[in-house]
Amino acid sequence: MKVSDIVEALSLKVCSGEQGLNNEIEGGYTSDLLSDVMGNADSNQVWVTLQTHKNIMAIASLKELAAVILVKGYEPEADAADQSNKEGIPILSSEEEAFELTGKLYKLIGD
């Protein structure tokens, strides 16, 4: 499944990193603790979080994530969006809470 597939299926807003919409997704990880994501997320996963600062892109790049999804309608800070565009890792936004969004992602991509 590609990032563009979940954007369409879940009506996600693409905030930045559009050039990465063809990134392949192999699973997902939900956490707001950066060290947890750094230690436990796998490459090609989508990361669900409420964090919006530039450090999310450092983690996403390090872990080679497919995309970052912000919950509760949050959008990335400008420097995070800039880094997303440079890295080609999309930052997406959902109006939903992490719990609901994670459940829908699980149904879509399994894990």
C-alpha positions as CSV (number, residue, x, y, z in Angstrom):
1,M,0.0,0.0,0.0
2,K,1.2,3.5,-0.8
3,V,0.9,6.7,1.3
4,S,-1.4,8.1,-1.3
5,D,-3.8,5.1,-0.7
6,I,-4.3,6.0,3.0
7,V,-4.6,9.7,2.1
8,E,-7.5,8.9,-0.1
9,A,-9.1,6.2,2.1
10,L,-8.9,8.3,5.3
11,S,-9.4,11.7,3.8
12,L,-6.1,12.9,5.2
13,K,-4.7,16.4,4.5
14,V,-1.3,16.5,2.9
15,C,0.6,19.2,4.8
16,S,4.1,18.7,3.2
17,G,6.4,16.2,1.5
18,E,4.0,15.5,-1.4
19,Q,6.9,13.9,-3.4
20,G,6.8,11.0,-1.0
21,L,3.1,10.0,-1.6
22,N,4.3,6.9,-3.5
23,N,6.3,5.7,-0.5
24,E,5.3,2.1,0.4
25,I,3.8,1.4,3.7
26,E,4.5,-1.9,5.6
27,G,2.9,-1.1,8.9
28,G,2.3,1.6,11.5
29,Y,3.4,2.9,14.9
30,T,1.5,5.2,17.3
31,S,3.4,7.1,20.0
32,D,4.1,10.6,21.1
33,L,7.4,9.8,22.8
34,L,10.3,10.4,20.3
35,S,12.6,7.9,22.1
36,D,10.0,5.2,21.9
37,V,9.5,5.7,18.1
38,M,13.3,5.8,17.7
39,G,13.7,2.5,19.5
40,N,10.7,0.6,18.2
41,A,9.3,1.9,14.9
42,D,10.4,0.0,11.7
43,S,11.2,1.4,8.3
44,N,8.4,2.0,5.9
45,Q,5.8,2.4,8.7
46,V,3.5,5.4,9.1
47,W,3.9,7.2,12.5
48,V,0.8,8.5,14.2
49,T,1.6,11.4,16.7
50,L,0.5,14.7,18.0
51,Q,4.0,16.1,17.9
52,T,4.4,18.9,15.4
53,H,8.0,20.2,15.8
54,K,11.1,19.6,13.6
55,N,12.4,16.7,15.7
56,I,9.7,14.5,14.2
57,M,11.4,14.7,10.9
58,A,14.8,13.8,12.4
59,I,13.2,10.6,13.7
60,A,11.2,9.9,10.5
61,S,14.4,10.2,8.5
62,L,16.5,8.2,10.8
63,K,13.9,5.4,10.9
64,E,13.1,5.7,7.2
65,L,9.4,6.0,7.8
66,A,6.9,6.2,5.0
67,A,5.0,9.1,6.5
68,V,4.0,11.0,9.7
69,I,0.3,11.5,10.5
70,L,-0.6,14.3,12.9
71,V,-3.9,13.8,14.8
72,K,-6.6,16.2,16.2
73,G,-6.2,18.5,13.2
74,Y,-2.7,19.5,14.1
75,E,-0.3,20.7,11.4
76,P,3.5,20.7,11.3
77,E,5.5,23.7,12.4
78,A,7.1,25.5,9.4
79,D,10.6,24.0,10.0
80,A,9.2,20.5,10.2
81,A,7.2,21.1,7.0
82,D,10.4,22.4,5.3
83,Q,12.4,19.3,6.4
84,S,9.5,17.1,5.2
85,N,9.7,18.6,1.8
86,K,13.5,18.1,1.7
87,E,13.3,14.5,2.9
88,G,10.4,13.4,0.8
89,I,8.6,12.1,3.8
90,P,5.0,13.3,3.9
91,I,3.4,14.9,6.9
92,L,-0.3,14.3,6.9
93,S,-3.0,15.5,9.1
94,S,-6.3,14.0,10.4
95,E,-9.1,15.5,12.5
96,E,-9.4,12.3,14.4
97,E,-7.9,11.3,17.7
98,A,-5.0,8.9,17.7
99,F,-7.1,5.9,19.0
100,E,-9.7,6.1,16.2
101,L,-7.1,6.8,13.5
102,T,-4.8,4.0,14.6
103,G,-7.8,1.5,14.4
104,K,-8.7,2.6,10.9
105,L,-5.0,2.4,9.8
106,Y,-4.8,-1.1,11.2
107,K,-7.9,-2.2,9.3
108,L,-6.4,-0.8,6.1
109,I,-2.8,-2.0,6.3
110,G,-2.8,-4.7,9.0
111,D,0.4,-5.3,10.8
